[in-house]
């Protein structure tokens, strides 16, 4: 009887530990809906304008067009200038002003703007952006920007024309420099529903989110791998913000990501996802180093041979072949197996990239290979 109770206790402990592990994994894989999706139609709006920066210390551009723009600006302010040539070059610069207007922006709100030189201006440091209209793609004026420019980095000069500079000085920002001139109207769904768009398309994730919403709040269905249609309950038809507040704070279980390896050949960076697996494969790593040394010598003719002294270049070629390593990868090898095997043969980042590309070409790498 004592042995039976001992067995029952052991089974209970195993079940308890298994449940605890599953609970930990389940919690680790949960995320709020607001971190996975965004509402269709709720988007930023880009605006752009052409302006002029003044107050530069002889670092502006020499463009004729900048002089004409400055002349037109002064004429609009009531100052009469006969010719644009009367305006000194170097004190101003033509710029393109860009900004991103967030959704639900209201009249009087402020946003940052980016100012970029158009012509051959050397630096915008110390300049002030003159009032510039920012337009939407349809030509409508959405905001007006103005203010002193803010640049990162620094610059210094010395006698003899030498100079040092850190950072880009032909692009600057005006924090809070644009004032919104009208309300940005944003529609949230249609009469009875709204659509959630996944930040990253995934069929399993879309299905899980739709099921979670349907089971806890309101009917929802996945339209495709990136869109979920959600029915707005009748009591929230006139209070959609409260409904979205409840919806976006719901938690759902995140499915495992698709196996992927990301490679940056410029920097030699390789990021391998946890779900990467290999089919049976054998990896060999080795290389040949060829060294060529040039030796200059003088060729001296024998006495009374009527020959001429001449310079001769002799080359010594040395070929060194490294010992190749062969590592076998079994079926369903995981990320840990792959890393351990590659560390065993001591590959460099450039060699690792070549090996991964070869594995993908051979069909042994069960993952997407993305090169950026």
C-alpha positions in Angstrom: 0.0 0.0 0.0 2.9 2.3 0.8 4.4 1.8 -2.6 1.1 2.6 -4.3 0.8 5.9 -2.4 4.4 6.7 -3.2 3.7 6.1 -6.9 0.6 8.3 -6.8 2.6 11.0 -5.1 5.3 10.9 -7.8 2.7 11.0 -10.5 1.0 14.0 -8.9 4.4 15.8 -8.6 5.1 15.2 -12.3 1.7 16.4 -13.3 2.1 19.5 -11.1 5.5 20.3 -12.6 4.3 19.7 -16.1 1.3 22.0 -15.5 3.6 24.6 -14.1 6.0 24.4 -17.1 3.1 24.7 -19.5 1.7 27.6 -17.6 5.1 29.4 -17.8 5.3 28.7 -21.5 1.7 29.9 -22.0 2.4 33.1 -20.2 5.6 33.7 -22.1 3.8 33.3 -25.4 1.0 35.8 -24.6 0.7 39.3 -25.9 -1.8 42.1 -26.0 -3.7 42.6 -29.2 -2.6 46.2 -29.3 1.0 45.0 -29.7 0.1 42.9 -32.7 -2.4 44.8 -34.8 -3.5 48.3 -35.8 -7.0 49.5 -36.9 -7.5 49.9 -40.6 -7.9 53.5 -41.6 -6.0 54.9 -38.6 -2.8 56.0 -40.2 -0.2 58.8 -40.3 -0.2 61.4 -43.0 2.9 62.8 -44.8 3.2 66.5 -45.7 5.9 68.4 -47.6 6.7 72.0 -48.4 9.4 74.1 -50.1 11.0 76.8 -47.9 14.0 78.9 -47.2 16.5 79.0 -44.3 18.0 82.3 -43.4 20.7 83.5 -41.0 23.5 81.3 -42.2 27.1 82.4 -41.8 28.2 82.2 -45.4 27.3 78.4 -45.5 24.2 78.8 -47.6 23.9 77.8 -51.3 24.8 79.8 -54.4 21.6 78.9 -56.3 20.0 81.5 -58.5 16.7 80.0 -57.5 17.3 80.7 -53.8 17.9 84.4 -54.6 14.6 84.5 -56.6 12.7 82.8 -53.7 14.2 85.3 -51.2 13.2 88.2 -53.5 9.6 86.9 -53.8 9.4 86.4 -50.0 10.6 90.0 -49.4 8.1 91.3 -51.9 5.3 89.5 -50.1 6.4 91.2 -46.9 6.1 94.6 -48.6 9.8 95.2 -49.5 10.6 96.1 -53.1 13.8 94.6 -54.6 14.4 95.3 -58.3 16.7 92.3 -58.9 17.3 89.0 -57.2 21.1 89.6 -57.6 20.9 92.3 -55.0 20.4 89.5 -52.4 23.8 88.2 -51.1 24.5 84.6 -51.7 25.6 82.3 -48.8 23.3 83.7 -46.2 20.2 81.6 -47.1 19.5 78.1 -48.4 16.6 76.5 -50.3 15.2 73.5 -48.3 12.6 70.8 -48.5 10.5 70.6 -45.3 8.8 67.3 -44.4 6.7 66.1 -41.5 4.4 63.3 -40.5 1.0 64.2 -39.1 -0.3 61.5 -36.6 -3.9 60.3 -36.7 -6.5 62.3 -34.8 -4.3 65.4 -34.9 -6.3 68.6 -34.0 -6.0 72.2 -35.0 -3.2 73.8 -33.0 -1.2 70.7 -32.3 2.5 70.8 -32.9 4.7 68.2 -34.7 8.4 68.1 -35.5 9.7 68.8 -39.0 12.8 67.8 -40.9 14.6 70.4 -43.0 16.9 69.3 -45.8 19.1 71.4 -48.1 18.3 71.3 -51.8 21.3 72.9 -53.5 25.0 73.3 -52.6 24.6 74.6 -49.1 27.6 73.6 -46.9 25.7 73.7 -43.6 22.4 74.7 -42.1 23.8 75.3 -38.6 22.5 78.5 -37.0 19.8 79.0 -39.5 16.1 79.8 -39.0 13.3 78.3 -41.2 11.0 81.0 -42.6 7.3 80.2 -42.4 6.6 77.3 -44.8 3.3 75.8 -45.9 3.2 72.0 -45.6 0.8 70.4 -48.1 -0.9 66.9 -48.3 -0.7 64.9 -51.6 -4.0 66.5 -52.7 -2.4 70.0 -52.4 -4.4 71.0 -49.3 -2.4 73.0 -46.7 -2.4 71.0 -43.5 0.3 72.7 -41.4 2.7 75.7 -41.3 6.3 75.3 -40.1 8.8 77.9 -38.8 11.6 78.2 -36.2 15.3 77.8 -35.4 17.0 74.7 -36.7 18.5 72.0 -34.4 21.5 70.0 -35.7 23.4 67.2 -34.1 27.2 66.9 -34.2 29.6 69.7 -34.6 32.1 71.4 -36.9 35.4 73.3 -36.4 37.9 75.1 -38.7 41.5 76.1 -38.5 44.0 78.2 -40.4 45.1 76.9 -43.8 41.7 75.7 -44.8 41.7 72.5 -42.6 38.4 71.6 -41.0 36.7 68.8 -39.1 33.0 67.9 -39.0 30.9 65.3 -37.2 27.3 64.5 -38.2 25.3 65.6 -41.2 25.0 69.4 -41.3 22.8 69.8 -44.3 19.8 68.1 -42.6 18.2 69.5 -39.4 15.0 69.4 -37.4 12.7 71.9 -35.9 11.2 70.3 -32.7 7.5 71.2 -32.6 8.1 73.6 -35.5 4.9 72.8 -37.4 1.4 73.9 -36.2 -1.6 71.9 -37.5 -4.1 74.2 -39.2 -7.1 71.8 -39.3 -8.4 68.7 -37.6 -7.4 65.4 -39.2 -10.6 63.4 -39.6 -10.1 59.6 -39.0 -12.8 57.1 -39.6 -12.8 54.0 -37.3 -14.5 51.2 -39.2 -17.9 51.3 -40.9 -21.4 51.3 -39.5 -21.3 48.0 -37.7 -17.7 46.7 -37.9 -14.1 47.5 -38.0 -11.0 45.8 -39.4 -7.8 45.0 -37.5 -4.6 44.7 -39.6 -1.8 42.5 -38.3 1.6 44.3 -38.2 3.1 41.0 -39.6 0.9 38.8 -41.7 0.5 35.3 -40.3 -2.4 32.9 -40.9 -2.1 31.2 -37.5 -1.9 34.5 -35.6 -4.9 36.0 -37.5 -6.9 32.8 -36.7 -6.0 32.8 -33.0 -6.8 36.5 -32.6 -10.2 36.1 -34.3 -11.0 33.1 -32.1 -10.0 34.9 -28.9 -12.1 37.9 -29.7 -15.1 35.8 -30.7 -14.9 33.7 -27.5 -14.5 36.7 -25.1 -16.1 39.8 -26.6 -17.8 39.8 -30.0 -18.0 37.9 -33.3 -14.8 38.2 -35.3 -13.4 36.4 -38.4 -10.1 36.3 -40.2 -10.5 37.7 -43.7 -6.9 36.6 -44.7 -3.5 36.3 -43.2 -3.4 40.0 -42.2 -7.0 41.3 -41.7 -9.6 40.5 -39.0 -13.1 41.8 -39.3 -14.6 42.6 -35.8 -18.3 43.2 -35.3 -19.0 46.2 -33.0 -21.5 45.3 -30.3 -24.7 47.4 -30.3 -23.9 49.1 -27.0 -20.6 50.4 -28.3 -21.8 51.7 -31.7 -21.7 55.2 -30.4 -18.7 54.7 -28.1 -16.1 52.9 -30.3 -13.1 54.3 -28.3 -14.2 52.4 -25.2 -14.7 49.3 -27.3 -11.3 49.5 -28.8 -9.8 50.1 -25.3 -11.3 46.8 -24.1 -10.3 45.0 -27.3 -6.7 46.1 -27.6 -5.9 45.1 -24.0 -7.1 41.5 -24.5 -4.3 38.9 -24.4 -3.8 36.2 -27.0 -1.3 33.4 -27.4 1.3 34.1 -30.0 2.2 31.3 -32.4 5.8 30.5 -33.1 7.4 32.5 -35.9 8.3 31.1 -39.2 11.8 29.7 -39.3 14.1 32.4 -40.7 17.8 33.3 -41.0 18.7 37.0 -41.6 22.1 37.8 -43.0 23.8 41.2 -43.4 26.7 40.6 -45.7 28.0 44.2 -45.3 28.6 43.8 -41.6 28.9 40.0 -41.4 25.9 39.8 -39.0 23.9 36.5 -39.0 20.7 36.1 -36.9 19.3 32.6 -36.7 15.7 32.0 -35.6 15.0 29.4 -32.9 12.8 27.2 -35.2 15.5 26.7 -37.8 16.1 23.0 -38.6 18.3 21.0 -41.0 17.7 18.0 -43.1 20.6 15.5 -43.2 23.8 17.2 -44.5 27.5 17.2 -44.3 29.5 20.4 -44.0 33.1 20.7 -45.0 35.2 23.8 -44.2 38.6 24.5 -45.5 40.6 27.0 -47.6 43.6 27.5 -49.7 46.0 30.5 -49.1 48.2 31.6 -51.9 51.1 33.9 -51.1 53.2 35.6 -53.8 56.4 37.3 -52.9 58.4 39.4 -55.4 62.2 39.6 -55.1 64.2 42.1 -57.1 67.7 41.1 -58.3 70.4 42.4 -60.5 71.5 40.2 -63.5 75.3 40.7 -64.0 76.8 39.3 -67.3 80.0 37.4 -67.3 83.3 39.1 -68.1 84.0 39.9 -71.8 80.5 38.5 -72.7 79.4 41.9 -74.1 76.2 41.5 -72.0 74.4 44.3 -70.2 73.5 44.6 -66.5 69.8 44.5 -66.0 67.3 44.3 -63.2 65.2 41.1 -62.8 62.1 40.5 -60.7 61.8 36.9 -59.5 58.5 35.7 -57.9 58.1 33.1 -55.2 54.7 31.4 -54.9 53.7 29.6 -51.7 50.4 27.6 -51.6 49.1 26.7 -48.1 46.0 24.5 -47.8 44.2 24.4 -44.5 43.1 21.2 -43.1 39.4 20.7 -44.1 36.8 19.8 -41.4 33.8 17.6 -42.2 30.8 17.9 -39.8 27.7 15.7 -40.2 24.3 17.2 -39.4 21.5 14.7 -38.6 17.9 15.1 -39.6 15.9 17.6 -37.6 19.0 19.2 -36.2 18.1 22.3 -34.3 19.6 25.8 -33.9 21.8 24.6 -31.0 23.1 21.7 -33.1 23.9 24.0 -36.0 25.7 26.6 -33.8 27.7 23.8 -32.0 28.8 22.2 -35.3 29.8 25.5 -36.9 31.8 26.5 -33.7 33.5 23.1 -33.9 35.0 23.8 -37.3 35.7 27.4 -36.3 34.0 29.3 -39.1 34.3 33.1 -39.6 31.2 35.2 -40.3 31.9 35.3 -44.0 32.4 31.6 -44.1 29.2 31.1 -42.1 27.2 33.1 -44.6 28.6 31.0 -47.5 27.8 27.8 -45.6 24.2 28.9 -44.9 23.6 29.8 -48.6 25.0 26.5 -49.7 22.8 24.6 -47.3 19.8 26.6 -48.6 20.7 25.8 -52.2 21.1 22.1 -51.4 17.6 21.9 -49.8 19.1 21.0 -46.4 18.1 24.2 -44.6 14.4 24.3 -43.6 14.1 28.0 -43.2 13.8 31.3 -45.1 17.1 32.9 -45.9 16.8 36.7 -46.0 19.8 38.8 -47.1 19.7 42.5 -46.2 
